[in-house]
């Protein structure tokens, strides 16, 4: 539905061409608008957009202390330029899968893979990137990760981003199998598949669920159906 609010919309083109809006972009349900304050106001823009689609409700976030957030970015207005940094939502937490927990590295390092990749790919200043790196190290320390492990991951990601991607050859008939990750010793089994076309995915058992599971359940099993609504 928000596709009707793209910049190709005839009504939007009129106010963009009239210079009321200096910039307009949309990603999914997030819209960023830069306007000329001498020609219009945020309330006027909101009222006008609501007339284009009157069955949706727009909830604008106005500039505060010269800053506004858009997606993962905090955009701050400077006298001569716009400064960008990483935006942390109020629900952001410094808790990840703990290094001491019984999870495969592919699971426990996934959060840091995302944070480090975001740090390198977002258009932020070097100083902001250094601040984000210290924040990532703080999160890793809180979750008992050795510093060298996160640093090595950073170097691998940086190397991957700076080097050209080699051409990939299509592989047919690739099959996947799942193993329950009980300990690092499981690698002795899964490593046998490296020379084959079988890929390995790990899953984890919930220790609490296993401990709380009734040992003698005489109740007959009744199948259940879960219905999930996407609307």
Residue frames as a rotation matrix with the C-alpha (Angstrom) as fourth column:
UNK 1
0.562 0.827 0.000 0.00
0.827 -0.562 0.000 0.00
0.000 0.000 -1.000 0.00
UNK 2
0.464 -0.449 -0.764 2.85
0.166 -0.803 0.573 2.40
-0.870 -0.393 -0.298 0.80
UNK 3
-0.411 -0.580 0.703 4.05
0.804 0.132 0.580 1.92
-0.429 0.804 0.412 -2.77
UNK 4
0.383 0.653 0.654 1.51
0.860 -0.511 0.006 4.61
0.338 0.560 -0.757 -3.61
UNK 5
0.934 -0.102 -0.342 3.62
0.090 -0.859 0.504 7.05
-0.346 -0.502 -0.793 -1.59
UNK 6
0.082 -0.935 0.344 6.71
0.893 0.223 0.392 6.58
-0.443 0.275 0.853 -3.76
UNK 7
-0.332 -0.321 -0.887 8.33
0.062 -0.946 0.319 9.64
-0.941 0.051 0.334 -5.29
UNK 8
-0.971 0.032 0.236 6.85
0.238 0.065 0.969 8.64
0.016 0.997 -0.070 -8.66
UNK 9
-0.120 0.977 -0.176 3.39
0.938 0.054 -0.343 9.44
-0.326 -0.207 -0.923 -7.28
UNK 10
-0.115 0.103 0.988 1.95
0.729 -0.667 0.154 12.39
0.674 0.738 0.001 -9.19
UNK 11
0.856 0.490 0.164 0.82
0.240 -0.659 0.713 14.23
0.457 -0.571 -0.682 -6.05
UNK 12
0.606 -0.704 -0.370 4.25
0.505 -0.018 0.863 13.88
-0.614 -0.710 0.345 -4.46
UNK 13
-0.198 -0.706 0.680 5.99
0.980 -0.130 0.150 14.99
-0.018 0.696 0.718 -7.62
UNK 14
0.446 0.451 0.773 4.04
0.510 -0.838 0.195 18.25
0.736 0.307 -0.603 -7.47
UNK 15
0.998 -0.044 0.042 5.29
-0.059 -0.574 0.817 19.22
-0.012 -0.818 -0.576 -4.01
UNK 16
0.313 -0.944 0.101 8.83
0.671 0.295 0.680 17.97
-0.672 -0.145 0.726 -4.76
UNK 17
-0.157 -0.343 0.926 8.99
0.941 -0.337 0.034 20.01
0.301 0.877 0.376 -7.94
UNK 18
0.663 0.451 0.597 7.55
0.249 -0.886 0.392 22.99
0.706 -0.111 -0.700 -6.04
UNK 19
-0.297 -0.941 0.161 10.62
0.020 -0.175 -0.984 22.72
0.955 -0.289 0.070 -3.73
UNK 20
0.537 0.487 0.688 8.53
-0.713 -0.174 0.680 22.19
0.451 -0.856 0.254 -0.61
UNK 21
0.881 -0.302 0.364 10.42
0.020 0.793 0.609 18.91
-0.472 -0.530 0.705 -0.13
UNK 22
0.284 -0.869 -0.405 14.17
-0.940 -0.337 0.063 18.97
-0.191 0.362 -0.912 -0.66
UNK 23
-0.732 -0.536 -0.421 14.46
-0.589 0.808 -0.005 15.19
0.343 0.244 -0.907 -0.33
UNK 24
0.327 0.835 0.442 12.12
-0.912 0.402 -0.085 12.21
-0.248 -0.375 0.893 -0.12
UNK 25
-0.522 -0.416 -0.744 12.92
-0.594 0.804 -0.033 8.50
0.612 0.425 -0.667 0.15
UNK 26
0.435 0.701 0.565 11.14
-0.898 0.380 0.220 5.41
-0.060 -0.603 0.795 1.44
UNK 27
-0.664 -0.520 -0.538 12.34
-0.502 0.843 -0.195 1.98
0.554 0.141 -0.820 2.54
UNK 28
-0.658 0.538 -0.527 9.56
0.646 0.763 -0.029 -0.47
0.387 -0.360 -0.849 3.43
UNK 29
0.444 0.895 -0.041 7.43
0.773 -0.359 0.523 1.47
0.454 -0.264 -0.851 5.96
UNK 30
0.136 -0.474 -0.870 10.10
0.680 -0.594 0.430 4.05
-0.721 -0.650 0.242 6.88
UNK 31
0.569 0.118 0.814 10.02
0.725 -0.539 -0.428 7.41
0.388 0.834 -0.393 5.10
UNK 32
-0.209 -0.675 -0.708 12.66
0.780 -0.552 0.295 10.14
-0.590 -0.490 0.642 5.30
UNK 33
0.555 0.443 0.704 11.67
0.758 -0.618 -0.209 13.68
0.343 0.649 -0.679 4.30
UNK 34
-0.512 -0.642 -0.570 13.81
0.731 -0.675 0.104 16.84
-0.452 -0.363 0.815 4.23
UNK 35
0.388 0.784 0.485 11.75
0.907 -0.417 -0.052 19.98
0.162 0.460 -0.873 3.77
UNK 36
-0.607 -0.476 0.636 12.23
0.414 -0.873 -0.258 23.72
0.678 0.106 0.728 3.43
UNK 37
-0.371 0.456 -0.809 11.01
0.909 0.003 -0.416 25.20
-0.187 -0.890 -0.415 6.73
UNK 38
-0.810 0.089 -0.579 10.42
-0.090 -0.996 -0.027 28.57
-0.579 0.030 0.815 5.08
UNK 39
-0.727 0.518 -0.451 7.82
-0.577 -0.105 0.810 27.02
0.372 0.849 0.375 2.75
UNK 40
0.245 0.821 -0.515 6.04
-0.274 0.568 0.776 24.37
0.930 -0.049 0.365 4.79
UNK 41
-0.144 -0.212 0.967 5.77
-0.989 0.018 -0.144 22.66
0.013 -0.977 -0.212 8.19
UNK 42
-0.970 -0.242 -0.016 5.82
-0.241 0.969 -0.055 19.00
0.029 -0.050 -0.998 9.33
UNK 43
-0.435 0.881 0.186 2.11
0.072 0.240 -0.968 19.15
-0.897 -0.408 -0.168 10.16
UNK 44
0.239 0.512 -0.825 1.29
-0.770 -0.418 -0.482 20.41
-0.591 0.751 0.294 6.69
UNK 45
-0.523 -0.506 -0.686 3.32
-0.814 0.534 0.227 17.62
0.252 0.677 -0.691 5.09
UNK 46
-0.951 0.171 0.257 1.62
0.026 0.874 -0.485 14.99
-0.307 -0.454 -0.836 7.25
UNK 47
-0.080 0.987 -0.140 -1.85
-0.169 -0.152 -0.974 16.32
-0.982 -0.054 0.179 6.44
UNK 48
0.129 0.093 -0.987 -1.06
-0.961 -0.235 -0.148 16.37
-0.246 0.967 0.059 2.73
UNK 49
-0.793 -0.469 -0.390 0.32
-0.551 0.825 0.128 12.82
0.262 0.316 -0.912 2.69
UNK 50
-0.750 0.569 0.338 -2.75
0.070 0.577 -0.814 11.64
-0.658 -0.586 -0.472 4.58
UNK 51
0.169 0.834 -0.525 -4.96
-0.605 -0.333 -0.723 12.94
-0.778 0.440 0.448 1.78
UNK 52
-0.318 -0.346 -0.883 -3.12
-0.923 0.328 0.203 10.71
0.219 0.879 -0.424 -0.70
UNK 53
-0.447 0.202 -0.871 -3.84
0.149 0.977 0.150 7.59
0.882 -0.063 -0.467 1.37
UNK 54
-0.188 0.454 0.871 -6.53
-0.794 -0.593 0.137 8.25
0.579 -0.665 0.472 3.93
UNK 55
0.815 0.536 -0.222 -6.68
-0.328 0.741 0.585 4.64
0.478 -0.404 0.780 5.20
UNK 56
0.193 -0.781 -0.594 -3.22
0.776 0.492 -0.395 4.61
0.600 -0.384 0.701 6.78
UNK 57
0.994 0.099 -0.049 -1.91
0.105 -0.720 0.686 6.56
0.033 -0.687 -0.726 9.76
UNK 58
0.237 -0.954 0.181 1.50
0.349 -0.090 -0.933 8.21
0.906 0.285 0.312 9.59
UNK 59
0.912 -0.032 -0.409 3.43
0.397 -0.178 0.900 8.68
-0.102 -0.983 -0.150 12.83
UNK 60
0.577 -0.722 0.383 6.20
0.081 -0.416 -0.906 11.20
0.813 0.554 -0.181 12.13
UNK 61
0.493 -0.574 -0.654 9.39
0.822 0.059 0.567 11.44
-0.287 -0.817 0.501 14.19
UNK 62
0.952 -0.062 0.300 10.56
0.068 -0.912 -0.405 15.02
0.298 0.406 -0.864 14.12
UNK 63
0.041 -0.993 0.111 14.09
0.311 -0.092 -0.946 16.30
0.949 0.074 0.305 14.31
UNK 64
0.970 0.207 -0.129 15.26
0.170 -0.193 0.966 16.55
0.175 -0.959 -0.222 17.92
UNK 65
0.543 -0.811 -0.219 18.45
-0.111 -0.328 0.938 18.40
-0.832 -0.485 -0.269 18.91
UNK 66
0.144 -0.422 -0.895 19.35
-0.927 -0.374 0.026 18.62
-0.346 0.826 -0.445 15.22
UNK 67
-0.879 -0.474 0.051 19.12
-0.440 0.848 0.297 14.81
-0.184 0.239 -0.954 14.88
UNK 68
0.338 0.940 -0.053 16.66
-0.911 0.312 -0.268 12.35
-0.235 0.138 0.962 13.41
UNK 69
-0.497 -0.482 0.722 16.82
-0.345 0.873 0.345 8.56
-0.796 -0.077 -0.600 13.11
UNK 70
0.430 0.567 -0.703 16.17
-0.895 0.166 -0.413 6.62
-0.117 0.807 0.579 9.90
UNK 71
0.698 -0.135 -0.703 16.53
-0.110 0.950 -0.292 2.84
0.707 0.281 0.649 9.80
UNK 72
0.578 -0.552 -0.601 19.90
0.808 0.491 0.326 2.06
0.116 -0.674 0.730 11.48
UNK 73
-0.380 -0.778 0.501 21.21
0.723 -0.588 -0.364 5.60
0.577 0.223 0.785 11.09
UNK 74
0.412 0.377 -0.829 21.18
0.724 -0.688 0.046 8.71
-0.553 -0.620 -0.557 13.25
UNK 75
-0.031 -0.350 0.936 21.45
0.855 -0.495 -0.157 11.76
0.518 0.796 0.314 10.99
UNK 76
0.253 -0.005 -0.968 22.70
0.750 -0.631 0.199 14.93
-0.611 -0.776 -0.155 12.68
UNK 77
0.741 0.100 0.664 22.61
0.562 -0.634 -0.532 18.33
0.368 0.767 -0.526 11.03
UNK 78
-0.039 -0.834 -0.551 25.90
0.830 -0.334 0.447 20.22
-0.556 -0.440 0.705 11.11
UNK 79
0.194 0.135 -0.972 26.55
-0.126 -0.979 -0.161 23.77
-0.973 0.154 -0.173 9.83
UNK 80
-0.185 -0.381 -0.906 28.16
-0.901 -0.301 0.311 22.52
-0.391 0.874 -0.288 6.61
UNK 81
-0.604 -0.065 -0.794 27.18
-0.511 0.796 0.324 18.85
0.611 0.602 -0.514 6.32
UNK 82
0.607 0.775 0.177 25.13
-0.704 0.421 0.572 15.94
0.369 -0.472 0.801 7.65
UNK 83
-0.568 -0.783 0.254 26.83
-0.803 0.458 -0.382 13.66
0.183 -0.421 -0.888 10.18
UNK 84
0.438 0.726 -0.530 25.73
-0.590 0.677 0.440 10.02
0.678 0.120 0.725 10.39
UNK 85
-0.652 -0.568 0.503 26.05
-0.756 0.441 -0.484 7.48
0.053 -0.695 -0.717 13.19
UNK 86
-0.696 0.386 -0.606 24.51
0.189 0.912 0.364 4.14
0.693 0.139 -0.708 14.18
UNK 87
-0.211 0.747 0.631 21.08
-0.824 -0.483 0.296 4.44
0.526 -0.457 0.717 15.75
UNK 88
-0.924 -0.041 -0.380 20.33
0.165 0.854 -0.494 2.20
0.344 -0.519 -0.782 18.75
UNK 89
-0.063 0.987 0.146 16.64
-0.120 -0.153 0.981 1.69
0.991 0.044 0.128 19.45
UNK 90
-0.012 0.103 0.995 15.33
-0.952 -0.305 0.020 1.88
0.305 -0.947 0.101 23.05
UNK 91
0.869 0.408 0.281 14.88
-0.476 0.845 0.245 -1.90
-0.138 -0.346 0.928 23.02
UNK 92
0.373 -0.810 -0.453 18.52
-0.349 0.330 -0.877 -2.52
0.860 0.485 -0.159 22.14
UNK 93
0.937 -0.083 0.339 20.25
-0.292 0.344 0.892 -4.88
-0.191 -0.935 0.298 24.59
UNK 94
0.077 -0.978 -0.196 23.84
-0.974 -0.032 -0.225 -5.95
0.213 0.208 -0.955 25.18
UNK 95
-0.023 -0.009 1.000 22.84
-0.508 0.861 -0.004 -9.59
-0.861 -0.508 -0.024 25.71
UNK 96
0.087 0.015 -0.996 23.78
-0.930 0.359 -0.076 -12.19
0.357 0.933 0.045 23.09
UNK 97
0.886 0.077 -0.458 24.29
0.016 0.981 0.196 -15.95
0.464 -0.180 0.867 23.21
UNK 98
0.677 -0.647 0.350 26.92
-0.630 -0.264 0.730 -16.39
-0.380 -0.715 -0.587 25.91
UNK 99
0.066 -0.775 -0.628 30.30
-0.872 0.261 -0.414 -17.74
0.485 0.575 -0.659 24.87
UNK 100
-0.773 -0.407 0.488 30.11
-0.623 0.636 -0.456 -20.30
-0.125 -0.656 -0.744 27.70
UNK 101
0.221 0.923 0.314 26.78
-0.699 0.375 -0.610 -21.69
-0.680 -0.084 0.728 26.53
UNK 102
-0.433 -0.353 0.830 26.60
0.156 0.877 0.454 -24.93
-0.888 0.326 -0.325 24.58
UNK 103
0.763 0.615 -0.199 26.07
-0.053 -0.247 -0.968 -23.47
-0.644 0.749 -0.156 21.11
UNK 104
0.273 -0.672 0.688 28.03
0.943 0.328 -0.054 -23.89
-0.190 0.664 0.723 17.88
UNK 105
-0.565 -0.581 -0.586 30.18
0.463 -0.811 0.358 -20.87
-0.683 -0.069 0.727 16.90
UNK 106
-0.782 0.314 0.538 27.92
0.467 -0.275 0.840 -20.30
0.412 0.909 0.068 13.88
UNK 107
0.301 0.948 -0.109 25.10
0.748 -0.163 0.644 -19.49
0.592 -0.275 -0.757 16.33
UNK 108
0.427 -0.122 -0.896 26.99
0.809 -0.392 0.439 -17.63
-0.404 -0.912 -0.069 19.06
UNK 109
-0.591 -0.742 -0.316 28.91
0.486 -0.641 0.595 -15.40
-0.644 0.198 0.739 16.63
UNK 110
-0.183 0.573 0.799 25.90
0.961 -0.068 0.269 -14.53
0.208 0.817 -0.538 14.45
UNK 111
0.780 0.510 -0.363 25.10
0.594 -0.787 0.170 -11.36
-0.199 -0.348 -0.916 16.42
UNK 112
0.200 -0.799 -0.567 28.69
0.068 -0.566 0.821 -10.11
-0.977 -0.203 -0.059 16.15
UNK 113
-0.560 -0.285 0.778 28.77
0.751 0.222 0.622 -10.99
-0.350 0.932 0.090 12.45
UNK 114
0.338 0.787 0.517 25.80
0.896 -0.437 0.080 -8.66
0.289 0.436 -0.852 11.99
UNK 115
0.818 0.010 -0.575 27.13
0.334 -0.822 0.462 -5.85
-0.468 -0.570 -0.675 14.22
UNK 116
-0.164 -0.967 -0.196 30.59
0.212 -0.229 0.950 -5.80
-0.963 0.114 0.243 12.63
UNK 117
-0.476 0.051 0.878 29.23
0.876 0.120 0.467 -6.02
-0.082 0.991 -0.102 9.07
UNK 118
0.631 0.761 0.152 26.87
0.761 -0.645 0.069 -3.12
0.151 0.072 -0.986 9.84
UNK 119
0.529 -0.506 -0.681 29.74
0.247 -0.676 0.694 -1.10
-0.812 -0.535 -0.232 11.28
UNK 120
-0.538 -0.833 0.127 31.71
0.320 -0.062 0.945 -1.45
-0.780 0.549 0.300 8.02
UNK 121
-0.543 0.328 0.773 28.88
0.838 0.152 0.524 -1.08
0.055 0.932 -0.357 5.51
UNK 122
0.588 0.783 -0.202 26.92
0.793 -0.608 -0.050 1.88
-0.162 -0.131 -0.978 6.90
UNK 123
0.129 -0.541 0.831 28.10
0.583 -0.636 -0.505 5.32
0.802 0.550 0.234 5.72
UNK 124
0.947 0.171 -0.272 29.39
0.320 -0.443 0.838 6.56
0.023 -0.880 -0.474 9.09
UNK 125
0.611 -0.746 0.264 32.40
-0.624 -0.659 -0.420 8.69
0.487 0.092 -0.868 10.04
UNK 126
-0.069 -0.760 -0.647 35.64
0.015 0.647 -0.762 7.04
0.998 -0.062 -0.033 11.18
UNK 127
-0.793 -0.217 0.569 35.17
-0.512 -0.268 -0.816 8.34
0.330 -0.938 0.102 14.71
UNK 128
0.167 0.934 0.316 31.66
-0.982 0.185 -0.030 6.88
-0.086 -0.305 0.948 14.86
UNK 129
0.561 -0.026 -0.828 33.04
-0.330 0.910 -0.252 3.59
0.760 0.414 0.501 13.54
UNK 130
-0.570 -0.807 -0.156 35.64
-0.094 0.253 -0.963 3.52
0.816 -0.534 -0.220 16.33
UNK 131
-0.542 0.455 0.707 32.91
-0.840 -0.250 -0.482 4.18
-0.043 -0.855 0.518 18.91
UNK 132
0.551 0.798 -0.243 30.81
-0.816 0.577 0.046 1.35
0.177 0.173 0.969 17.50
UNK 133
0.131 -0.590 -0.797 33.79
-0.127 0.787 -0.603 -1.02
0.983 0.180 0.028 17.63
UNK 134
-0.847 -0.414 0.332 34.30
-0.344 -0.050 -0.938 -0.24
0.405 -0.909 -0.100 21.31
UNK 135
-0.084 0.907 0.413 30.58
-0.983 -0.007 -0.184 -0.87
-0.164 -0.422 0.892 21.86
UNK 136
0.590 0.250 -0.768 30.87
-0.511 0.852 -0.116 -4.27
0.625 0.461 0.630 20.14
UNK 137
-0.401 -0.815 -0.418 33.86
-0.038 0.471 -0.881 -5.17
0.915 -0.337 -0.220 22.33
UNK 138
-0.695 0.225 0.682 31.86
-0.717 -0.279 -0.639 -4.15
0.047 -0.934 0.355 25.41
UNK 139
0.420 0.905 -0.061 28.97
-0.906 0.422 0.030 -6.41
0.053 0.043 0.998 24.37
UNK 140
0.355 -0.362 -0.862 31.38
-0.210 0.868 -0.451 -9.28
0.911 0.341 0.232 23.71
UNK 141
-0.731 -0.670 0.128 33.02
-0.234 0.069 -0.970 -8.83
0.641 -0.739 -0.207 27.12
UNK 142
-0.325 0.701 0.634 29.63
-0.939 -0.162 -0.303 -8.81
-0.110 -0.694 0.712 28.84
UNK 143
0.751 0.654 -0.095 28.91
-0.659 0.733 -0.170 -12.19
-0.041 0.190 0.981 27.22
UNK 144
0.476 -0.625 0.619 32.32
-0.288 0.554 0.781 -13.74
-0.831 -0.550 0.084 28.02
UNK 145
0.943 -0.198 0.269 33.72
0.326 0.369 -0.870 -13.73
0.073 0.908 0.412 24.50
UNK 146
0.109 -0.969 -0.222 37.54
0.725 -0.075 0.685 -13.58
-0.680 -0.235 0.694 24.24
UNK 147
0.397 0.032 -0.917 38.62
-0.282 -0.947 -0.155 -10.32
-0.874 0.320 -0.366 22.64
UNK 148
-0.634 -0.739 -0.226 40.88
-0.448 0.113 0.887 -12.06
-0.630 0.664 -0.403 20.12
UNK 149
-0.531 0.512 0.675 37.92
0.670 0.742 -0.036 -14.09
-0.519 0.433 -0.737 18.81
UNK 150
0.588 0.780 -0.214 35.90
0.523 -0.568 -0.636 -10.95
-0.617 0.262 -0.742 18.01
UNK 151
0.195 -0.609 -0.769 38.99
-0.514 -0.731 0.449 -9.19
-0.836 0.307 -0.455 16.61
UNK 152
-0.798 -0.479 0.366 39.72
0.002 0.605 0.796 -12.11
-0.603 0.636 -0.482 14.27
UNK 153
-0.047 0.872 0.487 36.10
0.871 0.274 -0.407 -12.07
-0.488 0.406 -0.773 13.13
UNK 154
0.616 0.221 -0.756 36.42
0.004 -0.961 -0.278 -8.34
-0.788 0.168 -0.592 12.41
UNK 155
-0.338 -0.842 -0.422 39.53
-0.542 -0.192 0.818 -8.94
-0.769 0.505 -0.392 10.27
UNK 156
-0.719 0.110 0.687 37.81
0.477 0.796 0.372 -11.71
-0.506 0.595 -0.625 8.30
UNK 157
0.367 0.927 0.077 34.77
0.760 -0.251 -0.600 -9.56
-0.537 0.279 -0.796 7.60
UNK 158
0.458 -0.271 -0.847 36.90
-0.306 -0.942 0.136 -6.56
-0.835 0.197 -0.515 6.65
UNK 159
-0.657 -0.752 0.043 38.97
-0.272 0.290 0.918 -8.70
-0.703 0.592 -0.395 4.28
UNK 160
-0.429 0.584 0.689 35.86
0.775 0.629 -0.050 -10.15
-0.463 0.513 -0.723 2.70
UNK 161
0.601 0.734 -0.316 34.37
0.509 -0.656 -0.558 -6.69
-0.617 0.174 -0.768 2.14
UNK 162
0.336 -0.554 -0.762 37.53
-0.498 -0.791 0.356 -5.19
-0.800 0.260 -0.541 0.64
UNK 163
-0.754 -0.625 0.201 38.46
-0.195 0.505 0.841 -8.07
-0.627 0.595 -0.503 -1.67
UNK 164
-0.346 0.648 -0.678 36.53
-0.926 -0.122 0.356 -8.73
0.148 0.752 0.643 -4.87
UNK 165
0.213 0.535 0.817 34.10
-0.599 0.732 -0.323 -11.59
-0.772 -0.421 0.477 -4.65
UNK 166
-0.837 -0.547 -0.013 35.33
-0.359 0.531 0.767 -14.59
-0.413 0.647 -0.641 -6.67
UNK 167
-0.241 0.776 -0.583 32.91
-0.882 0.076 0.466 -16.01
0.406 0.626 0.666 -9.23
UNK 168
-0.291 0.242 0.926 30.79
-0.643 0.667 -0.377 -18.76
-0.709 -0.705 -0.039 -7.80
UNK 169
-0.810 0.038 -0.585 30.23
-0.446 0.606 0.658 -22.03
0.380 0.794 -0.474 -9.56
UNK 170
0.133 0.959 0.249 26.78
-0.969 0.074 0.234 -23.47
0.206 -0.272 0.940 -9.34
UNK 171
-0.922 -0.376 0.090 26.57
-0.385 0.878 -0.283 -26.72
0.027 -0.296 -0.955 -7.43
UNK 172
-0.059 0.938 -0.341 23.74
-0.756 0.181 0.629 -29.07
0.652 0.294 0.699 -8.12
UNK 173
0.415 0.370 -0.831 22.18
0.098 0.890 0.445 -31.73
0.904 -0.266 0.333 -5.94
UNK 174
-0.706 -0.611 0.359 23.40
-0.265 -0.243 -0.933 -30.15
0.657 -0.754 0.010 -2.70
UNK 175
0.273 0.781 -0.561 21.79
0.342 0.466 0.816 -31.81
0.899 -0.415 -0.140 0.28
UNK 176
-0.254 -0.262 0.931 21.46
-0.700 -0.614 -0.364 -30.66
0.667 -0.744 -0.028 3.88
UNK 177
0.103 0.286 -0.953 21.50
0.509 0.808 0.298 -32.65
0.855 -0.515 -0.063 7.08
UNK 178
0.384 0.149 0.911 20.89
-0.574 -0.735 0.362 -31.54
0.723 -0.662 -0.197 10.67
UNK 179
-0.218 -0.482 -0.848 22.92
0.531 0.671 -0.518 -32.49
0.819 -0.563 0.110 13.74
UNK 180
0.900 0.435 0.023 22.13
0.181 -0.422 0.888 -31.70
0.397 -0.795 -0.459 17.35
UNK 181
0.023 -0.934 0.356 25.05
-0.195 -0.354 -0.915 -29.76
0.980 -0.049 -0.190 18.80
UNK 182
0.860 0.262 -0.438 25.91
0.309 0.415 0.856 -31.51
0.405 -0.872 0.276 22.06
UNK 183
0.568 -0.762 -0.311 29.59
0.129 -0.291 0.948 -30.52
-0.813 -0.578 -0.067 22.30
UNK 184
0.288 -0.529 -0.798 32.51
-0.866 -0.499 0.018 -29.52
-0.408 0.686 -0.602 20.04
UNK 185
-0.551 -0.527 0.647 33.23
-0.275 0.847 0.456 -33.22
-0.788 0.073 -0.611 19.62
UNK 186
0.433 0.800 0.414 30.36
0.223 0.350 -0.910 -33.40
-0.873 0.487 -0.027 17.14
UNK 187
0.496 -0.320 -0.807 32.70
-0.770 -0.591 -0.239 -31.76
-0.401 0.740 -0.540 14.62
UNK 188
-0.574 -0.749 0.331 34.62
-0.523 0.646 0.556 -35.04
-0.630 0.146 -0.763 14.32
UNK 189
-0.229 0.592 0.773 31.52
0.581 0.720 -0.379 -36.45
-0.781 0.362 -0.508 12.67
UNK 190
0.734 0.643 -0.218 30.35
0.238 -0.544 -0.805 -33.45
-0.636 0.539 -0.552 10.67
UNK 191
0.097 -0.775 -0.624 33.83
-0.676 -0.512 0.531 -32.78
-0.731 0.370 -0.573 9.23
UNK 192
-0.503 -0.260 0.824 33.48
0.254 0.867 0.429 -36.02
-0.826 0.425 -0.371 7.30
UNK 193
0.411 0.779 0.473 30.97
0.733 0.027 -0.680 -34.32
-0.542 0.626 -0.560 5.01
UNK 194
0.231 -0.343 -0.910 33.36
-0.220 -0.930 0.295 -31.57
-0.948 0.132 -0.290 3.88
UNK 195
-0.776 -0.604 -0.184 34.47
-0.342 0.156 0.927 -33.55
-0.531 0.782 -0.327 0.82
UNK 196
-0.573 0.668 0.476 30.89
0.787 0.609 0.093 -34.29
-0.228 0.427 -0.875 -0.19
UNK 197
-0.704 0.422 0.571 27.93
0.079 -0.752 0.654 -32.29
0.706 0.506 0.496 -1.47
UNK 198
0.265 0.775 -0.574 26.22
0.750 0.208 0.628 -32.59
0.606 -0.597 -0.526 1.93
UNK 199
-0.384 -0.300 0.873 25.93
-0.219 -0.889 -0.402 -29.41
0.897 -0.346 0.276 3.98
UNK 200
-0.374 0.157 -0.914 25.56
0.815 0.526 -0.243 -29.49
0.442 -0.836 -0.324 7.76
UNK 201
-0.094 0.390 0.916 23.26
-0.368 -0.869 0.332 -27.36
0.925 -0.306 0.225 9.91
UNK 202
-0.838 -0.264 -0.477 23.28
0.337 0.438 -0.834 -27.47
0.429 -0.859 -0.278 13.70
UNK 203
0.258 0.868 0.424 20.42
-0.190 -0.385 0.903 -27.29
0.947 -0.314 0.066 16.14
UNK 204
-0.803 -0.524 0.284 20.50
-0.329 -0.008 -0.944 -27.04
0.497 -0.852 -0.166 19.93
UNK 205
-0.060 0.747 -0.662 18.48
0.625 0.545 0.559 -28.77
0.778 -0.381 -0.500 22.59
UNK 206
0.126 0.180 0.975 17.00
-0.567 -0.793 0.220 -26.72
0.814 -0.581 0.002 25.39
UNK 207
-0.757 -0.490 -0.433 18.50
0.065 0.603 -0.795 -28.06
0.651 -0.630 -0.424 28.61
UNK 208
-0.797 0.508 0.327 15.66
-0.531 -0.329 -0.781 -26.61
-0.289 -0.796 0.532 30.69
UNK 209
0.125 0.887 -0.444 13.05
-0.980 0.182 0.086 -28.18
0.157 0.424 0.892 28.46
UNK 210
-0.110 -0.238 -0.965 14.73
-0.236 0.949 -0.207 -31.56
0.966 0.205 -0.161 28.78
UNK 211
-0.951 -0.297 -0.083 14.88
0.021 0.205 -0.978 -31.28
0.308 -0.932 -0.189 32.58
UNK 212
-0.624 0.767 0.148 11.25
-0.631 -0.383 -0.675 -30.22
-0.461 -0.514 0.723 32.86
UNK 213
-0.291 0.519 -0.803 9.94
-0.764 0.379 0.522 -32.84
0.575 0.766 0.287 30.45
UNK 214
0.387 0.488 0.782 7.73
-0.866 0.485 0.126 -35.42
-0.318 -0.726 0.610 32.25
UNK 215
-0.692 -0.722 0.023 9.32
-0.690 0.670 0.276 -38.86
-0.214 0.175 -0.961 32.37
UNK 216
-0.842 0.483 0.238 6.08
0.491 0.871 -0.029 -40.86
-0.222 0.093 -0.971 32.52
UNK 217
-0.652 0.636 -0.413 3.36
-0.660 -0.744 -0.105 -39.29
-0.374 0.204 0.905 30.47
UNK 218
-0.757 0.422 0.499 0.33
0.411 0.901 -0.138 -41.53
-0.508 0.101 -0.856 30.24
UNK 219
0.087 0.809 -0.582 -1.88
-0.182 -0.561 -0.807 -38.88
-0.979 0.176 0.099 28.64
UNK 220
0.222 0.011 0.975 -2.69
0.838 0.510 -0.196 -39.88
-0.499 0.860 0.104 25.07
UNK 221
-0.749 -0.597 -0.285 -1.08
0.329 -0.710 0.622 -37.65
-0.575 0.373 0.729 22.50
UNK 222
0.445 0.891 0.091 -3.48
0.636 -0.243 -0.732 -35.22
-0.630 0.384 -0.675 20.86
UNK 223
-0.408 -0.627 0.664 -2.27
0.912 -0.318 0.260 -33.56
0.048 0.711 0.701 17.68
UNK 224
0.261 0.434 -0.862 -2.51
0.454 -0.843 -0.287 -29.80
-0.852 -0.317 -0.417 17.62
UNK 225
0.089 -0.172 0.981 -2.61
0.953 -0.271 -0.134 -27.31
0.289 0.947 0.140 14.80
UNK 226
-0.226 -0.231 -0.946 -1.15
0.534 -0.842 0.078 -23.84
-0.815 -0.487 0.314 15.12
UNK 227
0.386 0.399 0.831 -2.69
0.901 -0.358 -0.247 -21.13
0.199 0.844 -0.498 13.00
UNK 228
-0.351 -0.595 -0.722 -0.61
0.637 -0.718 0.282 -18.00
-0.686 -0.361 0.631 12.57
UNK 229
0.728 0.638 0.251 -2.13
0.648 -0.519 -0.557 -14.89
-0.225 0.568 -0.792 11.11
UNK 230
-0.404 -0.891 0.206 0.07
0.908 -0.364 0.210 -12.58
-0.112 0.272 0.956 9.08
UNK 231
-0.129 0.440 0.889 -2.46
0.434 -0.781 0.449 -9.74
0.891 0.444 -0.090 9.13
